[in-house]
Amino acid sequence: MSDCPVCRRALEASDAVCSRCGVEVKNLLALERAARRLILSGIELLRQRRFAEARAAFMRSLALRRSEKAARGAAVALLCAGSFAEALRSRQKMP
């Protein structure tokens, strides 16, 4: 079971459409899972000190779904790579 990505109503595994907002959830949930996997990949790449690849993973996650965690990860990757001004600019752009 998971939550609808649009209205956050609890969904059953068999639900193809959210009963509250009517959105088809299968593809949206797949996008959310992919975004989470990219964040985890970015974290692992940071641990390996592969900062450019980590930032790329976080940016791909952001392209799928805007999230504070992915934005912070991208900024951390920039900081670790020594791009302080770019990290600050990237954080100032996030709502």
C-alpha positions as CSV (number, residue, x, y, z in Angstrom):
1,M,0.0,0.0,0.0
2,S,1.1,3.6,-0.7
3,D,-0.3,7.0,-0.9
4,C,-1.7,8.9,-4.0
5,P,1.1,11.3,-5.2
6,V,-1.5,14.0,-5.8
7,C,-3.9,14.0,-2.8
8,R,-2.0,11.6,-0.4
9,R,-5.0,9.3,0.1
10,A,-4.0,5.8,1.2
11,L,-4.2,3.4,-1.8
12,E,-4.5,-0.3,-1.9
13,A,-2.1,-2.3,-4.1
14,S,-4.9,-3.0,-6.6
15,D,-6.0,0.6,-7.0
16,A,-5.4,1.9,-10.6
17,V,-7.2,5.2,-9.9
18,C,-7.4,7.2,-6.7
19,S,-10.9,7.2,-5.4
20,R,-10.5,10.7,-4.0
21,C,-9.0,12.7,-6.8
22,G,-9.4,10.4,-9.8
23,V,-5.8,10.4,-10.9
24,E,-4.4,7.2,-12.6
25,V,-1.7,6.3,-10.0
26,K,0.4,3.6,-11.7
27,N,2.7,5.8,-13.7
28,L,2.9,8.5,-11.0
29,L,3.9,6.0,-8.4
30,A,6.5,4.6,-10.8
31,L,8.0,8.1,-11.2
32,E,8.1,8.6,-7.4
33,R,9.9,5.2,-7.0
34,A,12.4,6.2,-9.7
35,A,13.0,9.6,-8.1
36,R,13.6,7.9,-4.7
37,R,16.0,5.4,-6.3
38,L,18.0,8.3,-7.8
39,I,18.2,10.0,-4.4
40,L,19.6,6.8,-2.9
41,S,22.0,6.4,-5.8
42,G,23.1,10.0,-5.3
43,I,23.8,9.4,-1.6
44,E,25.8,6.3,-2.4
45,L,27.8,8.3,-5.0
46,L,28.5,11.0,-2.4
47,R,29.9,8.3,-0.1
48,Q,32.2,7.2,-2.9
49,R,33.3,10.8,-3.4
50,R,31.9,10.8,-7.0
51,F,30.5,14.3,-6.7
52,A,29.7,15.1,-10.3
53,E,27.8,11.8,-10.7
54,A,26.0,12.3,-7.4
55,R,24.9,15.7,-8.5
56,A,23.6,14.3,-11.8
57,A,21.6,11.6,-10.0
58,F,20.0,14.3,-7.7
59,M,19.2,16.5,-10.7
60,R,17.6,13.6,-12.5
61,S,15.5,12.9,-9.4
62,L,14.5,16.6,-9.4
63,A,13.5,16.3,-13.0
64,L,11.1,13.5,-12.1
65,R,9.8,15.0,-8.9
66,R,10.7,18.2,-7.0
67,S,11.8,17.3,-3.5
68,E,13.7,19.1,-0.8
69,K,15.9,15.9,-0.3
70,A,17.0,15.9,-3.9
71,A,17.7,19.6,-3.9
72,R,19.7,19.4,-0.8
73,G,21.6,16.4,-2.2
74,A,22.5,18.4,-5.3
75,A,23.7,21.3,-3.2
76,V,25.8,19.0,-1.0
77,A,27.4,17.5,-4.1
78,L,28.3,20.9,-5.4
79,L,29.7,21.9,-2.0
80,C,31.8,18.7,-1.9
81,A,33.2,19.5,-5.3
82,G,34.1,23.0,-4.2
83,S,31.5,24.9,-6.1
84,F,30.3,27.0,-3.2
85,A,28.8,29.9,-5.2
86,E,26.9,27.5,-7.5
87,A,25.6,25.5,-4.4
88,L,24.3,28.7,-2.9
89,R,22.6,29.8,-6.1
90,S,21.0,26.3,-6.5
91,R,19.6,26.5,-3.0
92,Q,18.2,30.1,-3.5
93,K,16.3,28.9,-6.5
94,M,14.4,26.2,-4.6
95,P,11.0,27.3,-3.2
